Amino acid sequence: MAQRPLTAGYFDSWYADMAACPAKDELTGRHLGLPPHLRSTSSVPWTGIGVILDRLDLRPGDILLDLACGRAGYGVEIAARADARLVGVDFSPEAVRQAREPEHARAGEQGRANHFVVGDLTATGLARGVAHAAVCLDSIQFADPPEAAYAELRRVLVP
């Protein structure tokens, strides 16, 4: 069996299918201990979010980059806990569309505007030195080559 390429179109379809069938989110969320508002596209459990946050050393008002953000559930949660601003980047326009949905982005609840853009693991389109911290959950291996994604992360992070 031939493996399907992991293109933006492939992921657009994948995210659209998830939106059409909320049972997957419910089962995944229950397994990972996530609250109902957090739509997961990762294998990080609820307890892991605090561990990630502790390692990021974000300060209020800092910018967190969620690279390959998908629907951005984890990035939104981490930024909210840190009182940081979130910039999410994904190559799937459908994932970015879903991340922008007010009921999932929760930006208004915290009084800050989360920002989501279509971009690539290796070419985010962001300015140099714009982010104070970054997460890339379960996705860095999809960059071709992965070293290019690490170079892009170095480029967009504040020195």
Order of alpha helices (4+ residues) and beta strands (2+ residues): alpha-alpha-alpha-beta-alpha-beta-alpha-alpha-alpha-beta-beta-alpha
